[in-house]
Amino acid sequence: MKLVWTPRFVRAARRLTRRQPVLLEDLESTLRRLEHDPFDAALRTHKLGGALKDCWACSVGFDCRLVFAIVKNPQTKENEILLHTAGTHDEVY
């Protein structure tokens, strides 16, 4: 599936990797894996509830998460992964 980067995700990822540069490689690896298979067991993808009920989250590292939604592109009719935000567990939930 194609990854669609929202401006919010770009800002969050940039802020996260500035604070913890060691996460850059893990983030890149996670994004490649997510693009290939969003439900890869290594990602620990799980459905969210509450205000984020239409979203999913996956792990980048011990305390780092990506929040995304799987949406259908109205033009191509194909599913895409819309990246919402990235950050620590407490920041994204």
C-alpha positions in Angstrom: 0.0 0.0 0.0 1.0 3.6 -0.6 2.0 5.8 2.4 0.4 9.2 2.5 2.3 11.6 4.8 0.1 14.3 6.4 1.7 17.6 7.4 1.0 16.7 11.0 2.9 13.4 10.7 5.9 15.1 9.0 6.1 17.6 11.9 5.7 14.9 14.5 8.3 12.6 12.9 10.8 15.5 12.5 10.3 16.5 16.2 10.7 12.9 17.3 13.9 12.3 15.4 15.4 15.6 16.6 14.8 14.6 20.2 16.0 11.0 19.7 18.2 10.7 16.6 18.7 7.0 17.2 15.0 6.5 16.2 15.6 7.7 12.6 16.7 4.3 11.4 13.9 2.5 13.3 11.4 4.9 11.9 12.6 4.3 8.3 12.5 0.6 8.8 9.0 0.7 10.3 7.7 2.8 7.4 9.1 0.4 4.8 7.6 -2.5 6.7 4.3 -0.7 7.1 4.1 0.1 3.3 4.8 -3.6 2.5 2.4 -5.1 5.1 0.6 -3.0 7.7 -0.2 -6.1 9.7 3.3 -7.5 9.9 3.6 -9.2 13.3 6.8 -7.3 14.0 4.9 -4.0 13.9 2.4 -5.0 16.6 -0.3 -3.2 14.7 -3.5 -2.8 16.7 -6.9 -1.1 16.4 -7.5 2.0 18.5 -10.7 3.0 20.3 -12.3 6.1 21.6 -11.6 9.3 19.8 -9.2 7.4 17.5 -11.6 4.5 16.8 -11.0 4.7 13.0 -7.3 4.5 13.4 -4.6 1.9 13.9 -1.2 2.2 15.7 2.0 0.3 15.3 5.3 0.3 17.3 8.5 1.9 16.1 10.4 1.1 19.3 9.8 0.5 23.0 7.9 3.7 23.6 7.4 5.1 20.0 4.2 4.7 18.1 2.8 5.6 14.6 -0.9 6.3 14.3 -2.5 5.8 10.9 -5.7 5.0 9.0 -6.3 2.8 6.1 -8.4 4.8 3.5 -9.5 4.3 0.0 -8.2 6.8 -2.5 -11.3 8.2 -4.4 -9.4 8.5 -7.7 -7.5 5.2 -7.9 -10.0 3.2 -5.7 -7.0 1.6 -4.0 -6.3 1.5 -0.2 -3.7 3.8 1.1 -2.1 4.3 4.6 -2.7 7.8 5.8 -0.1 8.6 8.4 -1.5 10.8 11.2 1.2 11.2 13.8 4.2 9.8 15.5 5.5 10.1 19.1 5.8 8.4 22.4 2.9 6.4 23.8 1.7 9.2 25.9 1.9 11.8 23.1 -0.2 9.9 20.5 -2.9 8.5 22.7 
